[in-house]
Structure formats: structure tokens, C-alpha cells
């Protein structure tokens, strides 16, 4: 997958897996990665799907309606890519923390919904429930931070509440943070995510 890898200055730190929103690319979230942990390695990936020229991580049938077959295929593709990138760039596969926004948060959530140990933890900005028809794996002790908008027209509040419940029921330790700025990725929620990350 097209990506940017930046070697961190402190190899005992996590590797931050950055996953952009629809229409974004692998450069979008680099400043956020540097803000969350300036010493960490960064693997920032571009989604392999193009929707009228806009990169995404999986196909959708319409707004908020996912192509479930493609979601499954692309989730496995991303999972395998993380393993290949770990070998190529020499980072620890078990120490990957995903930071995703919107479509990127949705595929990060689906990594959690599909595999035990895919991620050490995740920061999900404006995610949805990626799949309502699956049994989650054991996510015991997996920390997850969700930043949601009370008035987000693309990811309604119930999506975040349901996602929090599903992840918690699978054993994850979830913190749900609310803002009132619609679907935007805002500085206050990035600061809240950093406070959460600093306590990991
Ligand atoms: C999705 O398709 O993943 C969500 O609707 C969010 C987005 O528009 O990217």
C-alpha cells in the first residue's frame, strides 16, 4: 500500500498507524502524529480504494452504507500490510497504535472487530460501527479512545455509543469523548486524545 514511514527517535515507543478520511491521503495526519507522540515511529497509509478520485480504505454503497465484502477484503489487506511494513521497516508489530479519522477510523475499528492483537490500541476520530453482524474477538486490555460529535451528521451519536458498547463488551477499555463541532477533526479532541495516549 502507498505509505510514508518515519523512523521514531525512541524505538521503545509505539508505532503510530495513521489512517486518513475519505478524500485524504498519507500526508494528512502527519502533523497529528507528531503532536500525539513526537518520538514515535509513524506508518501513514493511503487507502487503496478510489471513489471518484478520492482515496478511501474500503468501498461504500452510499453514505454510511458499507460494501461489507470489500470491507472484509480491505481489512485483511491492511492487516497483512502492517505485518509486511513491520518486517521492511523494522518496527514491532505488536506495538502499533492506530489513529484514524472518519473512514480511516472505520477501518481501524474493523481491524479491532476482526483480529485479536491487530492493534495495541486505537484513537478513533468520528468512527461508526463497522459491522453489526459479527462476533468480536477478545479485546481484553485493548485501550480505545473514541472522539465523537454530538451533532455529527455523518457519524450519528448512536454510532459512537453503540461502538463503545460493542468494544467494551469484548473487553476493550474504551474512553468516549464528545465535542460539538459536527464531523470535523478538531484541536480539542486531538488534545483529549493526546492526554489519553500519554497515560497509556
Ligand atoms: C465511511 O464511509 O467510512 C463513513 O461514511 C465516513 C466517511 O464519509 O468517510
Boltz pocket constraint, residues with backbone or C-beta under 6 A from the ligand:
constraints:
  - pocket:
      binder: B
      contacts: [[A, 21], [A, 22], [A, 60], [A, 62], [A, 63], [A, 64], [A, 65], [A, 101], [A, 102], [A, 103], [A, 104], [A, 106], [A, 126], [A, 128], [A, 154]]
      max_distance: 6.0
